[in-house]
């Protein structure tokens, strides 16, 4: 039985994107490539999650992470992906 892919969804709404998800997007893409996870992770963007005041927002398997910055995104990926 094949293991289900991990889902990462990044908010691409203007507030989250300008507050840090532009950088987080590049960090996540590089992280997946560096760890050979591109075929094990379903990585996509979505428009506003209506959590603008708590952004940038990143979801992993439905769990919402708030105020995600360049430092915390690597820690989150290490804990939830590797």
mmCIF file of the N, C-alpha and C atoms, coordinates in Angstrom:
data_MODEL
# 
_entry.id   MODEL 
# 
loop_
_atom_site.group_PDB 
_atom_site.id 
_atom_site.type_symbol 
_atom_site.label_atom_id 
_atom_site.label_alt_id 
_atom_site.label_comp_id 
_atom_site.label_asym_id 
_atom_site.label_entity_id 
_atom_site.label_seq_id 
_atom_site.pdbx_PDB_ins_code 
_atom_site.Cartn_x 
_atom_site.Cartn_y 
_atom_site.Cartn_z 
_atom_site.occupancy 
_atom_site.B_iso_or_equiv 
_atom_site.pdbx_formal_charge 
_atom_site.auth_seq_id 
_atom_site.auth_comp_id 
_atom_site.auth_asym_id 
_atom_site.auth_atom_id 
_atom_site.pdbx_PDB_model_num 
ATOM 1   N N  . UNK A 1 1  ? 0.844  -1.189 0.000  1.00 0.00 ? 1  UNK A N  1 
ATOM 2   C CA . UNK A 1 1  ? 0.000  0.000  0.000  1.00 0.00 ? 1  UNK A CA 1 
ATOM 3   C C  . UNK A 1 1  ? 0.881  1.241  0.000  1.00 0.00 ? 1  UNK A C  1 
ATOM 4   N N  . UNK A 1 2  ? 0.604  2.148  -0.912 1.00 0.00 ? 2  UNK A N  1 
ATOM 5   C CA . UNK A 1 2  ? 1.415  3.356  -1.038 1.00 0.00 ? 2  UNK A CA 1 
ATOM 6   C C  . UNK A 1 2  ? 1.032  4.358  0.048  1.00 0.00 ? 2  UNK A C  1 
ATOM 7   N N  . UNK A 1 3  ? 2.065  4.963  0.620  1.00 0.00 ? 3  UNK A N  1 
ATOM 8   C CA . UNK A 1 3  ? 1.848  5.968  1.660  1.00 0.00 ? 3  UNK A CA 1 
ATOM 9   C C  . UNK A 1 3  ? 1.231  7.219  1.040  1.00 0.00 ? 3  UNK A C  1 
ATOM 10  N N  . UNK A 1 4  ? 0.254  7.785  1.736  1.00 0.00 ? 4  UNK A N  1 
ATOM 11  C CA . UNK A 1 4  ? -0.396 8.996  1.263  1.00 0.00 ? 4  UNK A CA 1 
ATOM 12  C C  . UNK A 1 4  ? 0.591  10.155 1.284  1.00 0.00 ? 4  UNK A C  1 
ATOM 13  N N  . UNK A 1 5  ? 0.506  11.000 0.264  1.00 0.00 ? 5  UNK A N  1 
ATOM 14  C CA . UNK A 1 5  ? 1.392  12.158 0.187  1.00 0.00 ? 5  UNK A CA 1 
ATOM 15  C C  . UNK A 1 5  ? 1.074  13.144 1.305  1.00 0.00 ? 5  UNK A C  1 
ATOM 16  N N  . UNK A 1 6  ? 2.113  13.785 1.800  1.00 0.00 ? 6  UNK A N  1 
ATOM 17  C CA . UNK A 1 6  ? 1.939  14.881 2.740  1.00 0.00 ? 6  UNK A CA 1 
ATOM 18  C C  . UNK A 1 6  ? 1.423  16.085 1.965  1.00 0.00 ? 6  UNK A C  1 
ATOM 19  N N  . UNK A 1 7  ? 0.483  16.795 2.543  1.00 0.00 ? 7  UNK A N  1 
ATOM 20  C CA . UNK A 1 7  ? -0.098 17.975 1.900  1.00 0.00 ? 7  UNK A CA 1 
ATOM 21  C C  . UNK A 1 7  ? 0.441  19.243 2.560  1.00 0.00 ? 7  UNK A C  1 
ATOM 22  N N  . UNK A 1 8  ? 1.004  20.121 1.745  1.00 0.00 ? 8  UNK A N  1 
ATOM 23  C CA . UNK A 1 8  ? 1.415  21.439 2.216  1.00 0.00 ? 8  UNK A CA 1 
ATOM 24  C C  . UNK A 1 8  ? 0.659  22.461 1.380  1.00 0.00 ? 8  UNK A C  1 
ATOM 25  N N  . UNK A 1 9  ? -0.058 23.355 2.063  1.00 0.00 ? 9  UNK A N  1 
ATOM 26  C CA . UNK A 1 9  ? -0.806 24.401 1.389  1.00 0.00 ? 9  UNK A CA 1 
ATOM 27  C C  . UNK A 1 9  ? -0.340 25.742 1.961  1.00 0.00 ? 9  UNK A C  1 
ATOM 28  N N  . UNK A 1 10 ? 0.069  26.619 1.080  1.00 0.00 ? 10 UNK A N  1 
ATOM 29  C CA . UNK A 1 10 ? 0.562  27.929 1.490  1.00 0.00 ? 10 UNK A CA 1 
ATOM 30  C C  . UNK A 1 10 ? -0.442 28.983 1.023  1.00 0.00 ? 10 UNK A C  1 
ATOM 31  N N  . UNK A 1 11 ? -0.748 29.927 1.912  1.00 0.00 ? 11 UNK A N  1 
ATOM 32  C CA . UNK A 1 11 ? -1.684 30.985 1.545  1.00 0.00 ? 11 UNK A CA 1 
ATOM 33  C C  . UNK A 1 11 ? -0.986 31.986 0.628  1.00 0.00 ? 11 UNK A C  1 
ATOM 34  N N  . UNK A 1 12 ? -1.607 32.240 -0.514 1.00 0.00 ? 12 UNK A N  1 
ATOM 35  C CA . UNK A 1 12 ? -1.064 33.185 -1.479 1.00 0.00 ? 12 UNK A CA 1 
ATOM 36  C C  . UNK A 1 12 ? -1.870 34.480 -1.524 1.00 0.00 ? 12 UNK A C  1 
ATOM 37  N N  . UNK A 1 13 ? -2.735 34.672 -0.513 1.00 0.00 ? 13 UNK A N  1 
ATOM 38  C CA . UNK A 1 13 ? -3.467 35.935 -0.414 1.00 0.00 ? 13 UNK A CA 1 
ATOM 39  C C  . UNK A 1 13 ? -2.477 37.082 -0.251 1.00 0.00 ? 13 UNK A C  1 
ATOM 40  N N  . UNK A 1 14 ? -2.869 38.273 -0.662 1.00 0.00 ? 14 UNK A N  1 
ATOM 41  C CA . UNK A 1 14 ? -1.926 39.400 -0.691 1.00 0.00 ? 14 UNK A CA 1 
ATOM 42  C C  . UNK A 1 14 ? -1.322 39.703 0.675  1.00 0.00 ? 14 UNK A C  1 
ATOM 43  N N  . UNK A 1 15 ? -2.087 39.590 1.743  1.00 0.00 ? 15 UNK A N  1 
ATOM 44  C CA . UNK A 1 15 ? -1.562 39.884 3.078  1.00 0.00 ? 15 UNK A CA 1 
ATOM 45  C C  . UNK A 1 15 ? -0.490 38.869 3.479  1.00 0.00 ? 15 UNK A C  1 
ATOM 46  N N  . UNK A 1 16 ? -0.814 37.587 3.400  1.00 0.00 ? 16 UNK A N  1 
ATOM 47  C CA . UNK A 1 16 ? 0.162  36.544 3.767  1.00 0.00 ? 16 UNK A CA 1 
ATOM 48  C C  . UNK A 1 16 ? 1.383  36.590 2.849  1.00 0.00 ? 16 UNK A C  1 
ATOM 49  N N  . UNK A 1 17 ? 1.134  36.807 1.558  1.00 0.00 ? 17 UNK A N  1 
ATOM 50  C CA . UNK A 1 17 ? 2.227  36.798 0.596  1.00 0.00 ? 17 UNK A CA 1 
ATOM 51  C C  . UNK A 1 17 ? 3.199  37.940 0.885  1.00 0.00 ? 17 UNK A C  1 
ATOM 52  N N  . UNK A 1 18 ? 2.663  39.127 1.161  1.00 0.00 ? 18 UNK A N  1 
ATOM 53  C CA . UNK A 1 18 ? 3.542  40.275 1.420  1.00 0.00 ? 18 UNK A CA 1 
ATOM 54  C C  . UNK A 1 18 ? 4.177  40.223 2.806  1.00 0.00 ? 18 UNK A C  1 
ATOM 55  N N  . UNK A 1 19 ? 3.576  39.484 3.736  1.00 0.00 ? 19 UNK A N  1 
ATOM 56  C CA . UNK A 1 19 ? 4.101  39.404 5.098  1.00 0.00 ? 19 UNK A CA 1 
ATOM 57  C C  . UNK A 1 19 ? 5.109  38.270 5.272  1.00 0.00 ? 19 UNK A C  1 
ATOM 58  N N  . UNK A 1 20 ? 5.378  37.510 4.214  1.00 0.00 ? 20 UNK A N  1 
ATOM 59  C CA . UNK A 1 20 ? 6.417  36.497 4.342  1.00 0.00 ? 20 UNK A CA 1 
ATOM 60  C C  . UNK A 1 20 ? 6.236  35.238 3.531  1.00 0.00 ? 20 UNK A C  1 
ATOM 61  N N  . UNK A 1 21 ? 5.034  34.972 3.037  1.00 0.00 ? 21 UNK A N  1 
ATOM 62  C CA . UNK A 1 21 ? 4.863  33.720 2.300  1.00 0.00 ? 21 UNK A CA 1 
ATOM 63  C C  . UNK A 1 21 ? 5.542  33.744 0.937  1.00 0.00 ? 21 UNK A C  1 
ATOM 64  N N  . UNK A 1 22 ? 5.898  34.920 0.447  1.00 0.00 ? 22 UNK A N  1 
ATOM 65  C CA . UNK A 1 22 ? 6.694  34.963 -0.787 1.00 0.00 ? 22 UNK A CA 1 
ATOM 66  C C  . UNK A 1 22 ? 8.025  34.264 -0.531 1.00 0.00 ? 22 UNK A C  1 
ATOM 67  N N  . UNK A 1 23 ? 8.676  34.584 0.582  1.00 0.00 ? 23 UNK A N  1 
ATOM 68  C CA . UNK A 1 23 ? 9.946  33.933 0.945  1.00 0.00 ? 23 UNK A CA 1 
ATOM 69  C C  . UNK A 1 23 ? 9.722  32.474 1.348  1.00 0.00 ? 23 UNK A C  1 
ATOM 70  N N  . UNK A 1 24 ? 8.643  32.227 2.116  1.00 0.00 ? 24 UNK A N  1 
ATOM 71  C CA . UNK A 1 24 ? 8.358  30.861 2.563  1.00 0.00 ? 24 UNK A CA 1 
ATOM 72  C C  . UNK A 1 24 ? 8.133  29.927 1.375  1.00 0.00 ? 24 UNK A C  1 
ATOM 73  N N  . UNK A 1 25 ? 7.493  30.420 0.332  1.00 0.00 ? 25 UNK A N  1 
ATOM 74  C CA . UNK A 1 25 ? 7.261  29.632 -0.876 1.00 0.00 ? 25 UNK A CA 1 
ATOM 75  C C  . UNK A 1 25 ? 8.582  29.128 -1.442 1.00 0.00 ? 25 UNK A C  1 
ATOM 76  N N  . UNK A 1 26 ? 9.558  30.020 -1.575 1.00 0.00 ? 26 UNK A N  1 
ATOM 77  C CA . UNK A 1 26 ? 10.866 29.638 -2.114 1.00 0.00 ? 26 UNK A CA 1 
ATOM 78  C C  . UNK A 1 26 ? 11.609 28.697 -1.172 1.00 0.00 ? 26 UNK A C  1 
ATOM 79  N N  . UNK A 1 27 ? 11.503 28.935 0.122  1.00 0.00 ? 27 UNK A N  1 
ATOM 80  C CA . UNK A 1 27 ? 12.171 28.082 1.113  1.00 0.00 ? 27 UNK A CA 1 
ATOM 81  C C  . UNK A 1 27 ? 11.596 26.673 1.059  1.00 0.00 ? 27 UNK A C  1 
ATOM 82  N N  . UNK A 1 28 ? 10.268 26.565 0.989  1.00 0.00 ? 28 UNK A N  1 
ATOM 83  C CA . UNK A 1 28 ? 9.633  25.236 0.939  1.00 0.00 ? 28 UNK A CA 1 
ATOM 84  C C  . UNK A 1 28 ? 10.037 24.504 -0.336 1.00 0.00 ? 28 UNK A C  1 
ATOM 85  N N  . UNK A 1 29 ? 10.007 25.186 -1.477 1.00 0.00 ? 29 UNK A N  1 
ATOM 86  C CA . UNK A 1 29 ? 10.407 24.549 -2.742 1.00 0.00 ? 29 UNK A CA 1 
ATOM 87  C C  . UNK A 1 29 ? 11.844 24.040 -2.661 1.00 0.00 ? 29 UNK A C  1 
ATOM 88  N N  . UNK A 1 30 ? 12.746 24.851 -2.123 1.00 0.00 ? 30 UNK A N  1 
ATOM 89  C CA . UNK A 1 30 ? 14.156 24.452 -2.001 1.00 0.00 ? 30 UNK A CA 1 
ATOM 90  C C  . UNK A 1 30 ? 14.304 23.289 -1.024 1.00 0.00 ? 30 UNK A C  1 
ATOM 91  N N  . UNK A 1 31 ? 13.555 23.327 0.066  1.00 0.00 ? 31 UNK A N  1 
ATOM 92  C CA . UNK A 1 31 ? 13.604 22.271 1.084  1.00 0.00 ? 31 UNK A CA 1 
ATOM 93  C C  . UNK A 1 31 ? 13.168 20.932 0.494  1.00 0.00 ? 31 UNK A C  1 
ATOM 94  N N  . UNK A 1 32 ? 12.063 20.946 -0.242 1.00 0.00 ? 32 UNK A N  1 
ATOM 95  C CA . UNK A 1 32 ? 11.563 19.710 -0.845 1.00 0.00 ? 32 UNK A CA 1 
ATOM 96  C C  . UNK A 1 32 ? 12.565 19.145 -1.837 1.00 0.00 ? 32 UNK A C  1 
ATOM 97  N N  . UNK A 1 33 ? 13.182 20.021 -2.631 1.00 0.00 ? 33 UNK A N  1 
ATOM 98  C CA . UNK A 1 33 ? 14.181 19.577 -3.596 1.00 0.00 ? 33 UNK A CA 1 
ATOM 99  C C  . UNK A 1 33 ? 15.419 19.029 -2.888 1.00 0.00 ? 33 UNK A C  1 
ATOM 100 N N  . UNK A 1 34 ? 15.907 19.751 -1.896 1.00 0.00 ? 34 UNK A N  1 
ATOM 101 C CA . UNK A 1 34 ? 17.119 19.358 -1.165 1.00 0.00 ? 34 UNK A CA 1 
ATOM 102 C C  . UNK A 1 34 ? 16.971 18.000 -0.473 1.00 0.00 ? 34 UNK A C  1 
ATOM 103 N N  . UNK A 1 35 ? 15.764 17.715 0.027  1.00 0.00 ? 35 UNK A N  1 
ATOM 104 C CA . UNK A 1 35 ? 15.519 16.466 0.748  1.00 0.00 ? 35 UNK A CA 1 
ATOM 105 C C  . UNK A 1 35 ? 14.857 15.394 -0.128 1.00 0.00 ? 35 UNK A C  1 
ATOM 106 N N  . UNK A 1 36 ? 14.824 15.617 -1.443 1.00 0.00 ? 36 UNK A N  1 
ATOM 107 C CA . UNK A 1 36 ? 14.224 14.649 -2.379 1.00 0.00 ? 36 UNK A CA 1 
ATOM 108 C C  . UNK A 1 36 ? 12.794 14.285 -2.004 1.00 0.00 ? 36 UNK A C  1 
ATOM 109 N N  . UNK A 1 37 ? 11.999 15.282 -1.664 1.00 0.00 ? 37 UNK A N  1 
ATOM 110 C CA . UNK A 1 37 ? 10.630 15.039 -1.220 1.00 0.00 ? 37 UNK A CA 1 
ATOM 111 C C  . UNK A 1 37 ? 9.583  15.504 -2.220 1.00 0.00 ? 37 UNK A C  1 
ATOM 112 N N  . UNK A 1 38 ? 10.021 15.981 -3.372 1.00 0.00 ? 38 UNK A N  1 
ATOM 113 C CA . UNK A 1 38 ? 9.077  16.565 -4.324 1.00 0.00 ? 38 UNK A CA 1 
ATOM 114 C C  . UNK A 1 38 ? 7.982  15.588 -4.756 1.00 0.00 ? 38 UNK A C  1 
ATOM 115 N N  . UNK A 1 39 ? 8.288  14.289 -4.844 1.00 0.00 ? 39 UNK A N  1 
ATOM 116 C CA . UNK A 1 39 ? 7.276  13.316 -5.257 1.00 0.00 ? 39 UNK A CA 1 
ATOM 117 C C  . UNK A 1 39 ? 6.504  12.744 -4.073 1.00 0.00 ? 39 UNK A C  1 
ATOM 118 N N  . UNK A 1 40 ? 6.880  13.126 -2.840 1.00 0.00 ? 40 UNK A N  1 
ATOM 119 C CA . UNK A 1 40 ? 6.195  12.624 -1.645 1.00 0.00 ? 40 UNK A CA 1 
ATOM 120 C C  . UNK A 1 40 ? 5.288  13.674 -1.014 1.00 0.00 ? 40 UNK A C  1 
ATOM 121 N N  . UNK A 1 41 ? 5.332  14.886 -1.558 1.00 0.00 ? 41 UNK A N  1 
ATOM 122 C CA . UNK A 1 41 ? 4.577  15.997 -0.983 1.00 0.00 ? 41 UNK A CA 1 
ATOM 123 C C  . UNK A 1 41 ? 3.724  16.657 -2.064 1.00 0.00 ? 41 UNK A C  1 
ATOM 124 N N  . UNK A 1 42 ? 2.469  16.888 -1.729 1.00 0.00 ? 42 UNK A N  1 
ATOM 125 C CA . UNK A 1 42 ? 1.572  17.647 -2.596 1.00 0.00 ? 42 UNK A CA 1 
ATOM 126 C C  . UNK A 1 42 ? 1.626  19.091 -2.100 1.00 0.00 ? 42 UNK A C  1 
ATOM 127 N N  . UNK A 1 43 ? 2.349  19.937 -2.815 1.00 0.00 ? 43 UNK A N  1 
ATOM 128 C CA . UNK A 1 43 ? 2.567  21.330 -2.410 1.00 0.00 ? 43 UNK A CA 1 
ATOM 129 C C  . UNK A 1 43 ? 1.804  22.250 -3.333 1.00 0.00 ? 43 UNK A C  1 
ATOM 130 N N  . UNK A 1 44 ? 0.905  23.045 -2.756 1.00 0.00 ? 44 UNK A N  1 
ATOM 131 C CA . UNK A 1 44 ? 0.118  23.950 -3.585 1.00 0.00 ? 44 UNK A CA 1 
ATOM 132 C C  . UNK A 1 44 ? -0.213 25.215 -2.802 1.00 0.00 ? 44 UNK A C  1 
ATOM 133 N N  . UNK A 1 45 ? -0.686 26.196 -3.527 1.00 0.00 ? 45 UNK A N  1 
ATOM 134 C CA . UNK A 1 45 ? -1.108 27.450 -2.921 1.00 0.00 ? 45 UNK A CA 1 
ATOM 135 C C  . UNK A 1 45 ? -2.606 27.568 -2.963 1.00 0.00 ? 45 UNK A C  1 
ATOM 136 N N  . UNK A 1 46 ? -3.116 28.421 -2.078 1.00 0.00 ? 46 UNK A N  1 
ATOM 137 C CA . UNK A 1 46 ? -4.539 28.751 -2.117 1.00 0.00 ? 46 UNK A CA 1 
ATOM 138 C C  . UNK A 1 46 ? -4.678 30.238 -1.840 1.00 0.00 ? 46 UNK A C  1 
ATOM 139 N N  . UNK A 1 47 ? -5.799 30.772 -2.243 1.00 0.00 ? 47 UNK A N  1 
ATOM 140 C CA . UNK A 1 47 ? -6.024 32.177 -1.970 1.00 0.00 ? 47 UNK A CA 1 
ATOM 141 C C  . UNK A 1 47 ? -6.503 32.330 -0.529 1.00 0.00 ? 47 UNK A C  1 
ATOM 142 N N  . UNK A 1 48 ? -6.748 33.512 -0.137 1.00 0.00 ? 48 UNK A N  1 
ATOM 143 C CA . UNK A 1 48 ? -6.996 33.889 1.258  1.00 0.00 ? 48 UNK A CA 1 
ATOM 144 C C  . UNK A 1 48 ? -7.716 32.830 2.092  1.00 0.00 ? 48 UNK A C  1 
ATOM 145 N N  . UNK A 1 49 ? -7.147 32.541 3.258  1.00 0.00 ? 49 UNK A N  1 
ATOM 146 C CA . UNK A 1 49 ? -7.752 31.607 4.208  1.00 0.00 ? 49 UNK A CA 1 
ATOM 147 C C  . UNK A 1 49 ? -8.545 32.354 5.279  1.00 0.00 ? 49 UNK A C  1 
ATOM 148 N N  . UNK A 1 50 ? -8.640 33.683 5.130  1.00 0.00 ? 50 UNK A N  1 
ATOM 149 C CA . UNK A 1 50 ? -9.345 34.559 6.057  1.00 0.00 ? 50 UNK A CA 1 
ATOM 150 C C  . UNK A 1 50 ? -8.742 34.531 7.461  1.00 0.00 ? 50 UNK A C  1 
ATOM 151 N N  . UNK A 1 51 ? -7.446 34.290 7.527  1.00 0.00 ? 51 UNK A N  1 
ATOM 152 C CA . UNK A 1 51 ? -6.685 34.365 8.770  1.00 0.00 ? 51 UNK A CA 1 
ATOM 153 C C  . UNK A 1 51 ? -5.614 35.439 8.639  1.00 0.00 ? 51 UNK A C  1 
ATOM 154 N N  . UNK A 1 52 ? -5.931 36.499 7.913  1.00 0.00 ? 52 UNK A N  1 
ATOM 155 C CA . UNK A 1 52 ? -4.943 37.518 7.541  1.00 0.00 ? 52 UNK A CA 1 
ATOM 156 C C  . UNK A 1 52 ? -4.180 38.077 8.736  1.00 0.00 ? 52 UNK A C  1 
ATOM 157 N N  . UNK A 1 53 ? -4.873 38.310 9.843  1.00 0.00 ? 53 UNK A N  1 
ATOM 158 C CA . UNK A 1 53 ? -4.207 38.890 11.008 1.00 0.00 ? 53 UNK A CA 1 
ATOM 159 C C  . UNK A 1 53 ? -3.285 37.905 11.715 1.00 0.00 ? 53 UNK A C  1 
ATOM 160 N N  . UNK A 1 54 ? -3.323 36.636 11.318 1.00 0.00 ? 54 UNK A N  1 
ATOM 161 C CA . UNK A 1 54 ? -2.470 35.618 11.937 1.00 0.00 ? 54 UNK A CA 1 
ATOM 162 C C  . UNK A 1 54 ? -1.403 35.116 10.969 1.00 0.00 ? 54 UNK A C  1 
ATOM 163 N N  . UNK A 1 55 ? -1.355 35.709 9.792  1.00 0.00 ? 55 UNK A N  1 
ATOM 164 C CA . UNK A 1 55 ? -0.468 35.235 8.732  1.00 0.00 ? 55 UNK A CA 1 
ATOM 165 C C  . UNK A 1 55 ? 0.962  35.656 8.920  1.00 0.00 ? 55 UNK A C  1 
ATOM 166 N N  . UNK A 1 56 ? 1.817  35.113 8.118  1.00 0.00 ? 56 UNK A N  1 
ATOM 167 C CA . UNK A 1 56 ? 1.600  34.181 7.010  1.00 0.00 ? 56 UNK A CA 1 
ATOM 168 C C  . UNK A 1 56 ? 1.123  32.802 7.491  1.00 0.00 ? 56 UNK A C  1 
ATOM 169 N N  . UNK A 1 57 ? 0.239  32.206 6.716  1.00 0.00 ? 57 UNK A N  1 
ATOM 170 C CA . UNK A 1 57 ? -0.373 30.919 7.034  1.00 0.00 ? 57 UNK A CA 1 
ATOM 171 C C  . UNK A 1 57 ? 0.189  29.830 6.122  1.00 0.00 ? 57 UNK A C  1 
ATOM 172 N N  . UNK A 1 58 ? 0.548  28.695 6.750  1.00 0.00 ? 58 UNK A N  1 
ATOM 173 C CA . UNK A 1 58 ? 0.937  27.487 6.020  1.00 0.00 ? 58 UNK A CA 1 
ATOM 174 C C  . UNK A 1 58 ? 0.187  26.333 6.674  1.00 0.00 ? 58 UNK A C  1 
ATOM 175 N N  . UNK A 1 59 ? -0.384 25.439 5.850  1.00 0.00 ? 59 UNK A N  1 
ATOM 176 C CA . UNK A 1 59 ? -1.080 24.263 6.384  1.00 0.00 ? 59 UNK A CA 1 
ATOM 177 C C  . UNK A 1 59 ? -0.325 23.003 5.965  1.00 0.00 ? 59 UNK A C  1 
ATOM 178 N N  . UNK A 1 60 ? -0.140 22.102 6.920  1.00 0.00 ? 60 UNK A N  1 
ATOM 179 C CA . UNK A 1 60 ? 0.454  20.795 6.622  1.00 0.00 ? 60 UNK A CA 1 
ATOM 180 C C  . UNK A 1 60 ? -0.537 19.736 7.088  1.00 0.00 ? 60 UNK A C  1 
ATOM 181 N N  . UNK A 1 61 ? -1.003 18.933 6.140  1.00 0.00 ? 61 UNK A N  1 
ATOM 182 C CA . UNK A 1 61 ? -2.020 17.918 6.407  1.00 0.00 ? 61 UNK A CA 1 
ATOM 183 C C  . UNK A 1 61 ? -3.197 18.492 7.185  1.00 0.00 ? 61 UNK A C  1 
ATOM 184 N N  . UNK A 1 62 ? -3.596 19.716 6.844  1.00 0.00 ? 62 UNK A N  1 
ATOM 185 C CA . UNK A 1 62 ? -4.746 20.350 7.462  1.00 0.00 ? 62 UNK A CA 1 
ATOM 186 C C  . UNK A 1 62 ? -4.456 21.123 8.742  1.00 0.00 ? 62 UNK A C  1 
ATOM 187 N N  . UNK A 1 63 ? -3.284 20.922 9.323  1.00 0.00 ? 63 UNK A N  1 
ATOM 188 C CA . UNK A 1 63 ? -2.910 21.658 10.543 1.00 0.00 ? 63 UNK A CA 1 
ATOM 189 C C  . UNK A 1 63 ? -2.418 23.049 10.142 1.00 0.00 ? 63 UNK A C  1 
ATOM 190 N N  . UNK A 1 64 ? -3.003 24.070 10.765 1.00 0.00 ? 64 UNK A N  1 
ATOM 191 C CA . UNK A 1 64 ? -2.676 25.454 10.410 1.00 0.00 ? 64 UNK A CA 1 
ATOM 192 C C  . UNK A 1 64 ? -1.527 25.970 11.271 1.00 0.00 ? 64 UNK A C  1 
ATOM 193 N N  . UNK A 1 65 ? -0.536 26.530 10.605 1.00 0.00 ? 65 UNK A N  1 
ATOM 194 C CA . UNK A 1 65 ? 0.585  27.191 11.271 1.00 0.00 ? 65 UNK A CA 1 
ATOM 195 C C  . UNK A 1 65 ? 0.471  28.680 10.988 1.00 0.00 ? 65 UNK A C  1 
ATOM 196 N N  . UNK A 1 66 ? 0.554  29.484 12.037 1.00 0.00 ? 66 UNK A N  1 
ATOM 197 C CA . UNK A 1 66 ? 0.375  30.928 11.928 1.00 0.00 ? 66 UNK A CA 1 
ATOM 198 C C  . UNK A 1 66 ? 1.687  31.655 12.138 1.00 0.00 ? 66 UNK A C  1 
ATOM 199 N N  . UNK A 1 67 ? 1.741  32.877 11.637 1.00 0.00 ? 67 UNK A N  1 
ATOM 200 C CA . UNK A 1 67 ? 2.938  33.725 11.802 1.00 0.00 ? 67 UNK A CA 1 
ATOM 201 C C  . UNK A 1 67 ? 4.208  33.009 11.365 1.00 0.00 ? 67 UNK A C  1 
ATOM 202 N N  . UNK A 1 68 ? 4.121  32.279 10.267 1.00 0.00 ? 68 UNK A N  1 
ATOM 203 C CA . UNK A 1 68 ? 5.256  31.495 9.780  1.00 0.00 ? 68 UNK A CA 1 
ATOM 204 C C  . UNK A 1 68 ? 6.266  32.429 9.124  1.00 0.00 ? 68 UNK A C  1 
ATOM 205 N N  . UNK A 1 69 ? 7.511  32.340 9.576  1.00 0.00 ? 69 UNK A N  1 
ATOM 206 C CA . UNK A 1 69 ? 8.567  33.148 8.967  1.00 0.00 ? 69 UNK A CA 1 
ATOM 207 C C  . UNK A 1 69 ? 9.673  32.236 8.449  1.00 0.00 ? 69 UNK A C  1 
ATOM 208 N N  . UNK A 1 70 ? 10.689 32.836 7.869  1.00 0.00 ? 70 UNK A N  1 
ATOM 209 C CA . UNK A 1 70 ? 11.762 32.063 7.235  1.00 0.00 ? 70 UNK A CA 1 
ATOM 210 C C  . UNK A 1 70 ? 12.448 31.120 8.224  1.00 0.00 ? 70 UNK A C  1 
ATOM 211 N N  . UNK A 1 71 ? 12.551 31.510 9.467  1.00 0.00 ? 71 UNK A N  1 
ATOM 212 C CA . UNK A 1 71 ? 13.205 30.664 10.468 1.00 0.00 ? 71 UNK A CA 1 
ATOM 213 C C  . UNK A 1 71 ? 12.287 29.523 10.900 1.00 0.00 ? 71 UNK A C  1 
ATOM 214 N N  . UNK A 1 72 ? 11.027 29.848 11.190 1.00 0.00 ? 72 UNK A N  1 
ATOM 215 C CA . UNK A 1 72 ? 10.127 28.816 11.713 1.00 0.00 ? 72 UNK A CA 1 
ATOM 216 C C  . UNK A 1 72 ? 9.692  27.805 10.654 1.00 0.00 ? 72 UNK A C  1 
ATOM 217 N N  . UNK A 1 73 ? 9.668  28.194 9.377  1.00 0.00 ? 73 UNK A N  1 
ATOM 218 C CA . UNK A 1 73 ? 9.204  27.247 8.360  1.00 0.00 ? 73 UNK A CA 1 
ATOM 219 C C  . UNK A 1 73 ? 10.127 26.036 8.261  1.00 0.00 ? 73 UNK A C  1 
ATOM 220 N N  . UNK A 1 74 ? 11.430 26.224 8.395  1.00 0.00 ? 74 UNK A N  1 
ATOM 221 C CA . UNK A 1 74 ? 12.358 25.089 8.329  1.00 0.00 ? 74 UNK A CA 1 
ATOM 222 C C  . UNK A 1 74 ? 12.145 24.163 9.524  1.00 0.00 ? 74 UNK A C  1 
ATOM 223 N N  . UNK A 1 75 ? 11.950 24.735 10.696 1.00 0.00 ? 75 UNK A N  1 
ATOM 224 C CA . UNK A 1 75 ? 11.681 23.926 11.895 1.00 0.00 ? 75 UNK A CA 1 
ATOM 225 C C  . UNK A 1 75 ? 10.384 23.148 11.748 1.00 0.00 ? 75 UNK A C  1 
ATOM 226 N N  . UNK A 1 76 ? 9.354  23.806 11.218 1.00 0.00 ? 76 UNK A N  1 
ATOM 227 C CA . UNK A 1 76 ? 8.060  23.126 10.994 1.00 0.00 ? 76 UNK A CA 1 
ATOM 228 C C  . UNK A 1 76 ? 8.238  21.973 10.010 1.00 0.00 ? 76 UNK A C  1 
ATOM 229 N N  . UNK A 1 77 ? 8.938  22.216 8.911  1.00 0.00 ? 77 UNK A N  1 
ATOM 230 C CA . UNK A 1 77 ? 9.157  21.156 7.915  1.00 0.00 ? 77 UNK A CA 1 
ATOM 231 C C  . UNK A 1 77 ? 9.952  20.003 8.505  1.00 0.00 ? 77 UNK A C  1 
ATOM 232 N N  . UNK A 1 78 ? 10.977 20.311 9.285  1.00 0.00 ? 78 UNK A N  1 
ATOM 233 C CA . UNK A 1 78 ? 11.776 19.257 9.924  1.00 0.00 ? 78 UNK A CA 1 
ATOM 234 C C  . UNK A 1 78 ? 10.903 18.385 10.831 1.00 0.00 ? 78 UNK A C  1 
ATOM 235 N N  . UNK A 1 79 ? 9.986  19.008 11.569 1.00 0.00 ? 79 UNK A N  1 
ATOM 236 C CA . UNK A 1 79 ? 9.149  18.277 12.523 1.00 0.00 ? 79 UNK A CA 1 
ATOM 237 C C  . UNK A 1 79 ? 8.019  17.516 11.865 1.00 0.00 ? 79 UNK A C  1 
ATOM 238 N N  . UNK A 1 80 ? 7.456  18.029 10.784 1.00 0.00 ? 80 UNK A N  1 
ATOM 239 C CA . UNK A 1 80 ? 6.257  17.423 10.207 1.00 0.00 ? 80 UNK A CA 1 
ATOM 240 C C  . UNK A 1 80 ? 6.497  16.661 8.915  1.00 0.00 ? 80 UNK A C  1 
ATOM 241 N N  . UNK A 1 81 ? 7.635  16.856 8.283  1.00 0.00 ? 81 UNK A N  1 
ATOM 242 C CA . UNK A 1 81 ? 7.871  16.195 6.995  1.00 0.00 ? 81 UNK A CA 1 
ATOM 243 C C  . UNK A 1 81 ? 8.924  15.107 7.105  1.00 0.00 ? 81 UNK A C  1 
ATOM 244 N N  . UNK A 1 82 ? 10.047 15.413 7.742  1.00 0.00 ? 82 UNK A N  1 
ATOM 245 C CA . UNK A 1 82 ? 11.158 14.439 7.792  1.00 0.00 ? 82 UNK A CA 1 
ATOM 246 C C  . UNK A 1 82 ? 10.896 13.316 8.755  1.00 0.00 ? 82 UNK A C  1 
# 
